[in-house]
C-alpha cells in the first residue's frame, strides 16, 4: 500500500511538473513571436473583411501584381474623390447665390412715399437780406430785384464750378463767379434761415387728394435740401401714422393728385429751369433729390404710373453683405444707405483734402472746403474719381430689402382754357390764364397694376449639400457609404489600440 501510494504521488508530481514545463515553454514561445507578425496578421484580416471593394481585393489577392493594380485603383479613386470634394468646397466657400423671380397679384399695395421740391431753392426777393439780421418778411421792397444781366446757371453745383482737367483751360466765367458767390452766401447762413427763405407747404402745395379723399400740406413732412431748398414728403415713415397708406384701385382716378404752385416770377436767375422735382421712393428710405427723381414742367399734367418691384438680398457671408439699416447696432451707425455713402465720402474728403464738400449734406462736422480755392475743389473731384475707380471703398453694404417703383410717365398740357374759363368772360381772363399756366403744374401718382415682382437671392448650396456631394463622390469612386466610414473609423481605432499596446510592451522591456 505504501509503495502504491508513493508511486501515485510521484506520478501526480511528475504530471504537475510536466504541465508547468509545457506552460512555461508556451509562454516563452509567445514572447518570442515578433510583434510585427501579430500586427501584420491582424491587418490582413481587417483588409479581407473590409467593405471597400478595392481594399478587400488587396487583402484577398495572392498575386502581388494584382495587389499593385488594386492599390493603384484605390489611390486613384481616393485622389479623384479628394479633388472633387476640394473643388466643391472651394465653390461653396464663395457662397454663390441664385436670384429667383416671383410674380404675385395683390389686392392691396402699400403706397410709396412721394417727395416734391421746387427747382428754385429760395425766393429771389429774399436774396438781398439773406445774409443779414433783417427779418425776411420785412426784406422785400418793390422795385429791388436781382441783376438779371447775370447769365443763367448751367452747372448749378460745386462740381461744375472749376475745371480740373488738363483738356480745358479752366478759365472762370461771370456765371461761375456769380454762382460761387451765391453759394458762399447761401451755405453760410443757418438752416432755419434757408428754410425761411424757401417755399412753405401751404403756398407750394395748393391742392391735394389721395384715393379720392382730400389732403393738405399738413399731411407732408418737410425737410431742407441744399440744392432744392424746402422739400415735402407725403406718406413718410416719419409721419405720426399708425399704418402706411394702402391703395386698392389702379388708374389715374386713384392715387395721389397734387396741384403745385411754382411761383415762377419769384425764381432766381441762377435757376435755369422752372418746374418741380419729384422723387418716388420707399417709405423707409430717405429721398435723395440730387441722385434720383424726375422733373415736371409748369403748364402740364404729369402722370406717373407705377409698378412695384421688391429686391431681397442675403447678409454676410454672401457676396452683397447686406445690412438692415433700421436695425443696425454696429458702429458706425447710419440711418440709410444714401446717408452712409455721403458720410463716407465726406470722411475720405477730410482725410485726403483736409476739408469736406460744403454742398454735400452729411452728419460730419468738419472744416468746409472753400469754393474759391481751386486746389481744394480739384482734390474733392479726385476723391470722387478714386471712389469710382474702386481704389477706395466705403463700408456701406446694400440694404437687405429694397422696394423699387418702376415709372411710366406721360405728359399733357394742363389746364385747357375751355375747362377753366368759359362763356363771355373768356376774353377777359386770357392773360390771367396765361399767367396761370406759367406757374402751375399738376401731378398724378398711381398704380398701373397690382402685379408685384419679387427678386430674391437664395443660397445656391445649403450645408446639407456638403455631405451629400462628398458622400456621392466617395460612393462613385470608392464605393463607400456612411456605414463603411463608421467601419473604417472602427478599424483605425482598433489598429491604433494595438500599436499603442505593442509600443507599451516594447518600452517596458527596454
C-alpha positions as CSV (number, residue, x, y, z in Angstrom):
1,X,0.0,0.0,0.0
2,X,2.7,2.3,0.9
3,X,4.6,1.7,-2.4
4,X,1.4,2.2,-4.4
5,X,0.8,5.4,-2.6
6,X,4.3,6.7,-3.3
7,X,4.1,5.7,-6.9
8,X,0.7,7.6,-7.3
9,X,2.1,10.7,-5.5
10,X,5.2,10.7,-7.8
11,X,3.0,10.4,-10.9
12,X,0.9,13.4,-9.9
13,X,4.1,15.4,-9.1
14,X,5.5,14.5,-12.5
15,X,2.3,15.5,-14.2
16,X,2.3,18.9,-12.5
17,X,6.0,19.4,-13.4
18,X,5.2,18.5,-17.0
19,X,2.3,20.9,-17.1
20,X,4.3,23.7,-15.6
21,X,7.1,22.9,-18.1
22,X,4.7,23.0,-21.0
23,X,3.1,26.2,-19.9
24,X,6.4,27.9,-19.4
25,X,7.5,26.8,-22.9
26,X,4.3,28.1,-24.4
27,X,4.7,31.4,-22.7
28,X,8.3,31.5,-23.8
29,X,7.3,30.8,-27.4
30,X,4.6,33.5,-27.3
31,X,7.1,36.0,-26.2
32,X,9.4,35.0,-28.9
33,X,6.8,35.6,-31.6
34,X,7.6,39.0,-33.2
35,X,5.2,41.8,-32.5
36,X,5.3,42.8,-36.2
37,X,3.9,39.4,-37.2
38,X,0.9,39.9,-34.9
39,X,0.2,43.4,-36.3
40,X,0.5,42.1,-39.9
41,X,-1.8,39.2,-39.2
42,X,-4.4,41.4,-37.7
43,X,-4.0,44.0,-40.5
44,X,-4.5,41.3,-43.2
45,X,-7.7,40.0,-41.6
46,X,-9.1,43.6,-41.5
47,X,-8.2,44.1,-45.1
48,X,-10.0,41.0,-46.2
49,X,-13.1,41.8,-44.2
50,X,-13.3,45.5,-45.4
51,X,-16.5,46.6,-47.1
52,X,-14.5,48.7,-49.6
53,X,-14.1,46.6,-52.7
54,X,-10.6,47.8,-53.6
55,X,-9.3,47.2,-50.0
56,X,-10.9,43.8,-49.9
57,X,-9.3,42.8,-53.2
58,X,-5.9,43.9,-51.9
59,X,-6.3,41.7,-48.9
60,X,-7.5,38.6,-50.8
61,X,-5.3,38.7,-53.9
62,X,-2.4,36.2,-53.6
63,X,-0.8,37.6,-56.7
64,X,1.5,40.6,-55.9
65,X,0.7,42.1,-59.4
66,X,-3.0,42.1,-58.6
67,X,-2.3,43.8,-55.3
68,X,-0.4,46.5,-57.0
69,X,-3.1,47.1,-59.6
70,X,-5.8,47.3,-56.9
71,X,-3.6,49.7,-54.8
72,X,-3.4,52.0,-57.9
73,X,-7.1,51.8,-58.3
74,X,-7.7,52.6,-54.6
75,X,-5.2,55.6,-54.7
76,X,-6.8,56.9,-58.0
77,X,-10.3,56.7,-56.6
78,X,-9.2,58.4,-53.4
79,X,-7.3,61.1,-55.3
80,X,-10.3,61.9,-57.5
81,X,-12.7,61.9,-54.6
82,X,-10.5,64.4,-52.7
83,X,-10.1,66.6,-55.7
84,X,-13.8,66.7,-56.5
85,X,-14.6,67.4,-52.8
86,X,-12.0,70.2,-52.7
87,X,-13.5,71.8,-55.8
88,X,-16.9,71.7,-54.3
89,X,-15.8,73.2,-51.0
90,X,-13.9,75.9,-52.9
91,X,-17.1,76.9,-54.7
92,X,-19.2,76.5,-51.6
93,X,-17.0,78.8,-49.6
94,X,-17.5,81.5,-52.2
95,X,-21.2,81.4,-51.1
96,X,-22.8,81.7,-54.6
97,X,-26.4,82.7,-54.9
98,X,-29.2,82.3,-57.4
99,X,-31.8,85.0,-58.0
100,X,-35.4,83.9,-58.2
101,X,-38.3,85.9,-59.6
102,X,-41.8,85.7,-58.2
103,X,-44.8,87.3,-59.7
104,X,-47.7,87.9,-57.4
105,X,-51.1,89.7,-57.6
106,X,-52.1,91.7,-54.6
107,X,-55.4,93.0,-53.6
108,X,-53.8,95.9,-51.6
109,X,-50.5,97.6,-52.1
110,X,-48.7,100.0,-49.9
111,X,-48.4,103.4,-51.5
112,X,-44.9,104.8,-51.8
113,X,-43.6,108.0,-50.3
114,X,-43.7,110.9,-52.7
115,X,-41.4,113.9,-52.3
116,X,-41.8,117.2,-54.1
117,X,-39.3,120.1,-54.3
118,X,-39.4,123.3,-56.2
119,X,-36.4,123.5,-58.5
120,X,-35.9,127.1,-57.2
121,X,-34.3,126.7,-53.7
122,X,-35.3,130.2,-52.5
123,X,-37.3,133.2,-53.4
124,X,-35.5,135.9,-55.3
125,X,-37.0,138.7,-53.2
126,X,-35.1,137.4,-50.1
127,X,-31.7,137.4,-51.7
128,X,-30.6,140.9,-50.6
129,X,-31.4,140.2,-46.9
130,X,-30.3,136.5,-46.8
131,X,-27.0,137.2,-45.0
132,X,-28.2,139.9,-42.7
133,X,-30.2,140.2,-39.5
134,X,-33.2,141.7,-41.1
135,X,-36.3,139.6,-40.8
136,X,-37.1,138.1,-44.2
137,X,-40.8,139.2,-44.0
138,X,-39.6,142.8,-44.0
139,X,-36.9,142.3,-46.6
140,X,-38.8,142.7,-49.8
141,X,-39.0,146.2,-51.2
142,X,-40.8,146.8,-54.5
143,X,-38.5,147.7,-57.4
144,X,-35.4,145.9,-56.0
145,X,-34.6,142.8,-57.9
146,X,-31.6,140.8,-58.6
147,X,-29.5,141.9,-61.6
148,X,-31.0,140.0,-64.4
149,X,-28.0,140.7,-66.6
150,X,-26.2,137.8,-64.9
151,X,-26.2,134.6,-67.1
152,X,-28.3,131.6,-66.2
153,X,-26.8,128.8,-64.3
154,X,-25.8,125.8,-66.4
155,X,-23.8,123.7,-63.9
156,X,-25.5,124.6,-60.7
157,X,-23.4,122.9,-58.0
158,X,-19.8,122.7,-56.9
159,X,-18.6,120.0,-59.3
160,X,-19.3,122.3,-62.3
161,X,-17.6,125.4,-60.9
162,X,-14.0,124.6,-61.6
163,X,-12.2,122.7,-64.4
164,X,-9.7,120.2,-63.0
165,X,-8.9,118.6,-66.3
166,X,-5.9,119.3,-68.5
167,X,-8.1,119.2,-71.5
168,X,-9.7,122.6,-70.6
169,X,-8.2,125.9,-69.7
170,X,-10.3,126.2,-66.6
171,X,-10.8,130.0,-67.0
172,X,-13.6,131.4,-64.9
173,X,-16.7,133.0,-66.2
174,X,-19.2,135.5,-64.9
175,X,-21.8,132.8,-64.5
176,X,-19.5,130.6,-62.3
177,X,-18.2,133.6,-60.3
178,X,-21.8,134.6,-59.6
179,X,-22.7,131.1,-58.6
180,X,-19.8,130.8,-56.3
181,X,-20.7,134.0,-54.5
182,X,-24.3,132.9,-54.1
183,X,-23.4,129.5,-52.7
184,X,-20.9,131.1,-50.3
185,X,-23.7,133.3,-49.0
186,X,-26.4,130.6,-49.1
187,X,-24.4,128.0,-47.3
188,X,-23.0,130.3,-44.7
189,X,-26.4,131.1,-43.2
190,X,-28.2,128.7,-40.8
191,X,-30.7,126.0,-41.9
192,X,-33.5,127.9,-40.3
193,X,-32.7,131.0,-42.4
194,X,-32.6,129.0,-45.6
195,X,-35.9,127.3,-44.6
196,X,-37.5,130.7,-44.1
197,X,-36.3,131.9,-47.5
198,X,-37.7,128.9,-49.3
199,X,-41.3,127.9,-50.1
200,X,-43.8,126.9,-47.5
201,X,-46.0,123.9,-47.9
202,X,-49.3,125.9,-48.0
203,X,-48.1,128.1,-50.8
204,X,-46.4,125.4,-52.8
205,X,-49.0,122.6,-52.5
206,X,-52.2,124.2,-53.4
207,X,-54.5,121.2,-53.6
208,X,-54.0,117.5,-52.6
209,X,-56.1,114.4,-52.7
210,X,-55.3,110.7,-52.1
211,X,-57.6,108.0,-53.3
212,X,-60.5,110.4,-53.7
213,X,-60.1,112.0,-50.2
214,X,-58.7,115.5,-49.8
215,X,-55.4,116.2,-48.0
216,X,-53.3,119.3,-47.4
217,X,-49.8,120.5,-46.8
218,X,-50.1,119.4,-43.2
219,X,-50.0,115.8,-44.4
220,X,-46.5,116.3,-45.7
221,X,-43.2,116.1,-43.8
222,X,-40.9,119.0,-44.5
223,X,-37.1,118.7,-44.8
224,X,-34.3,121.0,-46.0
225,X,-32.2,120.2,-49.1
226,X,-29.2,122.3,-50.0
227,X,-29.8,122.1,-53.7
228,X,-33.6,122.3,-53.8
229,X,-34.5,124.2,-50.6
230,X,-37.6,123.1,-48.8
231,X,-38.9,119.7,-49.8
232,X,-42.1,117.9,-48.7
233,X,-42.8,114.2,-48.4
234,X,-46.2,112.6,-48.5
235,X,-46.7,109.2,-46.7
236,X,-43.3,109.5,-45.0
237,X,-42.2,106.8,-42.5
238,X,-41.5,109.7,-40.0
239,X,-45.2,110.7,-40.1
240,X,-47.2,110.0,-37.0
241,X,-49.4,107.5,-38.7
242,X,-50.2,104.1,-37.3
243,X,-50.2,102.3,-40.6
244,X,-48.8,103.0,-44.1
245,X,-51.3,104.2,-46.7
246,X,-52.6,101.5,-49.0
247,X,-54.4,101.6,-52.3
248,X,-56.9,99.1,-53.8
249,X,-57.6,100.6,-57.2
250,X,-55.5,101.2,-60.3
251,X,-55.6,104.0,-62.8
252,X,-55.2,107.8,-62.7
253,X,-58.5,108.2,-60.9
254,X,-56.9,106.9,-57.7
255,X,-53.6,107.5,-56.0
256,X,-52.1,110.9,-55.2
257,X,-53.1,114.1,-57.1
258,X,-51.3,117.4,-56.4
259,X,-51.6,120.9,-57.8
260,X,-48.4,122.7,-57.3
261,X,-47.9,126.5,-57.5
262,X,-44.3,127.1,-58.5
263,X,-44.4,130.9,-58.4
264,X,-42.2,131.3,-61.5
265,X,-41.9,135.0,-61.0
266,X,-40.1,134.6,-57.8
267,X,-37.4,132.4,-59.3
268,X,-33.8,133.4,-59.0
269,X,-31.8,133.8,-62.2
270,X,-29.5,131.0,-61.0
271,X,-32.3,128.5,-61.6
272,X,-32.3,127.8,-65.3
273,X,-35.4,125.5,-65.3
274,X,-38.9,126.1,-64.0
275,X,-40.6,123.1,-62.5
276,X,-40.6,120.7,-59.6
277,X,-38.5,117.8,-58.6
278,X,-40.5,114.6,-57.8
279,X,-39.0,111.6,-56.0
280,X,-40.9,108.4,-55.6
281,X,-39.3,106.1,-53.0
282,X,-39.8,103.5,-50.3
283,X,-41.2,104.9,-47.1
284,X,-38.3,103.7,-45.0
285,X,-35.7,105.3,-47.3
286,X,-34.7,109.0,-47.2
287,X,-35.2,110.8,-50.5
288,X,-32.2,111.8,-52.5
289,X,-33.3,114.6,-54.9
290,X,-29.7,115.1,-56.2
291,X,-29.4,111.5,-57.3
292,X,-32.9,110.2,-58.2
293,X,-36.2,111.7,-59.3
294,X,-37.9,113.3,-62.3
295,X,-38.6,116.9,-63.2
296,X,-42.1,118.0,-64.0
297,X,-42.8,121.2,-66.0
298,X,-45.2,124.0,-65.5
299,X,-48.4,124.1,-67.6
300,X,-48.5,120.3,-67.8
301,X,-50.2,117.5,-66.1
302,X,-47.7,114.8,-65.4
303,X,-49.0,111.2,-64.9
304,X,-46.6,108.8,-63.2
305,X,-47.8,105.2,-63.4
306,X,-46.1,102.8,-61.0
307,X,-45.4,99.1,-60.7
308,X,-43.8,97.6,-57.6
309,X,-40.6,95.5,-57.5
310,X,-39.0,94.2,-54.3
311,X,-35.4,93.1,-54.1
312,X,-34.3,90.9,-51.2
313,X,-30.6,90.3,-50.6
314,X,-28.7,87.9,-48.3
315,X,-26.5,89.1,-45.5
316,X,-22.8,88.0,-44.9
317,X,-21.1,85.8,-45.8
318,X,-22.9,86.1,-49.2
319,X,-21.5,88.5,-51.7
320,X,-23.7,91.5,-51.1
321,X,-23.2,91.5,-47.3
322,X,-26.5,93.4,-47.0
323,X,-27.5,95.3,-43.9
324,X,-30.7,96.2,-42.2
325,X,-30.0,99.9,-41.6
326,X,-33.1,100.5,-39.4
327,X,-31.9,97.7,-37.1
328,X,-28.2,98.3,-37.4
329,X,-26.5,98.3,-34.0
330,X,-22.8,98.2,-35.1
331,X,-20.7,101.3,-35.4
332,X,-20.7,103.4,-37.5
333,X,-24.4,103.7,-37.3
334,X,-26.3,105.0,-40.4
335,X,-30.0,105.5,-40.9
336,X,-29.9,104.6,-44.6
337,X,-27.6,103.6,-47.4
338,X,-27.6,107.0,-49.0
339,X,-26.5,108.7,-45.8
340,X,-23.8,106.1,-45.3
341,X,-22.4,106.9,-48.7
342,X,-22.4,110.6,-48.1
343,X,-20.8,110.3,-44.7
344,X,-18.1,108.0,-46.1
345,X,-17.4,110.5,-49.0
346,X,-17.0,113.3,-46.5
347,X,-14.7,111.3,-44.3
348,X,-12.5,110.5,-47.2
349,X,-12.6,114.1,-48.3
350,X,-11.4,115.2,-44.9
351,X,-8.7,112.5,-44.8
352,X,-7.2,113.4,-48.2
353,X,-8.1,117.1,-48.7
354,X,-8.3,118.3,-45.1
355,X,-11.8,119.6,-45.6
356,X,-15.3,118.5,-46.7
357,X,-17.6,119.3,-49.5
358,X,-19.9,122.0,-48.3
359,X,-22.6,121.2,-50.9
360,X,-22.8,117.6,-49.9
361,X,-25.1,117.1,-46.9
362,X,-23.7,114.7,-44.2
363,X,-23.6,114.3,-40.5
364,X,-19.9,115.1,-40.2
365,X,-18.9,118.5,-38.7
366,X,-15.5,119.1,-40.3
367,X,-13.8,122.1,-41.9
368,X,-15.6,123.2,-45.0
369,X,-13.7,123.5,-48.3
370,X,-13.6,126.9,-49.9
371,X,-15.4,127.3,-53.2
372,X,-12.8,129.8,-54.3
373,X,-9.9,127.5,-53.7
374,X,-9.3,125.6,-56.9
375,X,-6.8,123.2,-55.4
376,X,-9.4,122.1,-52.8
377,X,-12.1,121.8,-55.4
378,X,-9.9,119.6,-57.6
379,X,-9.0,117.5,-54.6
380,X,-12.7,116.8,-54.0
381,X,-13.1,115.7,-57.6
382,X,-10.1,113.4,-57.2
383,X,-11.8,111.8,-54.2
384,X,-14.9,111.0,-56.3
385,X,-12.6,109.7,-59.1
386,X,-10.9,107.4,-56.6
387,X,-14.3,106.1,-55.4
388,X,-15.5,105.5,-58.9
389,X,-12.3,103.6,-59.8
390,X,-12.8,101.5,-56.6
391,X,-9.4,102.3,-55.3
392,X,-11.1,103.4,-52.1
393,X,-14.2,101.6,-50.7
394,X,-16.9,102.6,-48.3
395,X,-18.3,100.2,-45.6
396,X,-21.8,100.8,-46.9
397,X,-23.4,97.5,-47.8
398,X,-26.7,97.4,-49.7
399,X,-29.9,97.2,-47.8
400,X,-31.3,93.7,-47.4
401,X,-34.7,94.7,-48.6
402,X,-35.4,97.4,-51.1
403,X,-38.7,98.4,-52.7
404,X,-38.3,100.0,-56.2
405,X,-41.0,101.6,-58.2
406,X,-40.8,101.5,-62.0
407,X,-42.3,104.6,-63.5
408,X,-44.2,105.2,-66.7
409,X,-44.5,108.9,-67.4
410,X,-47.0,110.6,-69.7
411,X,-47.4,114.4,-70.1
412,X,-50.2,116.6,-71.4
413,X,-50.9,120.3,-71.5
414,X,-52.8,121.5,-68.4
415,X,-55.2,123.1,-67.9
416,X,-57.2,123.6,-71.1
417,X,-58.5,127.1,-71.4
418,X,-62.0,125.8,-72.0
419,X,-62.1,123.9,-68.8
420,X,-61.1,126.9,-66.7
421,X,-62.6,130.0,-68.4
422,X,-65.8,129.6,-70.3
423,X,-68.6,131.8,-71.6
424,X,-68.5,135.5,-72.4
425,X,-65.8,136.3,-69.9
426,X,-63.3,134.1,-71.7
427,X,-61.5,137.0,-73.4
428,X,-61.2,139.0,-70.1
429,X,-59.2,136.2,-68.5
430,X,-57.0,135.3,-71.4
431,X,-53.9,137.0,-69.9
432,X,-54.7,135.6,-66.4
433,X,-55.0,132.2,-67.9
434,X,-51.5,132.5,-69.5
435,X,-50.1,133.5,-66.1
436,X,-51.8,130.5,-64.6
437,X,-50.1,128.1,-67.0
438,X,-46.7,129.7,-66.4
439,X,-46.7,129.0,-62.6
440,X,-48.8,125.8,-62.1
441,X,-48.2,122.1,-62.5
442,X,-50.3,119.1,-61.8
443,X,-49.0,115.7,-60.7
444,X,-50.8,112.3,-60.5
445,X,-49.1,109.3,-59.0
446,X,-50.9,105.9,-59.2
447,X,-50.5,102.2,-59.7
448,X,-51.0,100.9,-63.2
449,X,-51.0,97.3,-62.0
450,X,-51.1,95.4,-58.7
451,X,-48.7,92.8,-60.0
452,X,-45.7,92.6,-57.7
453,X,-42.3,91.4,-58.7
454,X,-40.0,90.0,-56.1
455,X,-36.4,89.4,-56.9
456,X,-35.0,87.2,-54.1
457,X,-31.5,86.0,-53.5
458,X,-31.2,82.4,-52.3
459,X,-28.1,80.3,-51.5
460,X,-27.0,78.1,-54.3
461,X,-25.9,75.4,-51.8
462,X,-27.0,74.6,-48.3
463,X,-24.9,72.9,-45.6
464,X,-26.6,69.6,-46.1
465,X,-25.4,69.5,-49.7
466,X,-21.8,69.4,-48.5
467,X,-22.3,65.9,-47.0
468,X,-24.4,64.7,-50.0
469,X,-21.8,65.9,-52.5
470,X,-18.8,64.4,-50.7
471,X,-20.8,61.3,-50.0
472,X,-21.7,61.0,-53.7
473,X,-18.0,61.3,-54.7
474,X,-16.9,58.7,-52.2
475,X,-19.6,56.3,-53.3
476,X,-18.8,56.8,-57.0
477,X,-15.1,56.4,-56.9
478,X,-14.6,54.2,-53.8
479,X,-17.9,52.5,-53.2
480,X,-18.1,54.0,-49.7
481,X,-21.2,54.8,-47.7
482,X,-21.8,56.2,-44.2
483,X,-21.7,52.7,-42.7
484,X,-18.4,52.0,-44.4
485,X,-17.0,55.2,-42.9
486,X,-18.0,54.1,-39.4
487,X,-16.4,50.8,-40.2
488,X,-13.1,52.5,-41.2
489,X,-13.2,54.6,-38.1
490,X,-13.6,51.4,-36.0
491,X,-10.7,49.8,-37.8
492,X,-8.4,52.8,-37.3
493,X,-9.3,52.9,-33.6
494,X,-8.6,49.1,-33.3
495,X,-5.2,49.3,-35.1
496,X,-4.3,52.4,-33.0
497,X,-5.1,50.5,-29.8
498,X,-2.9,47.5,-30.9
499,X,0.0,49.8,-31.9
500,X,-0.1,51.6,-28.5
501,X,-0.1,48.2,-26.6
502,X,2.8,47.0,-28.6
503,X,4.7,50.2,-28.0
504,X,4.0,49.9,-24.3
505,X,5.3,46.4,-24.2
506,X,8.4,47.4,-26.1
507,X,9.1,50.3,-23.8
508,X,8.6,48.1,-20.7
509,X,11.1,45.6,-22.0
510,X,13.7,48.3,-22.7
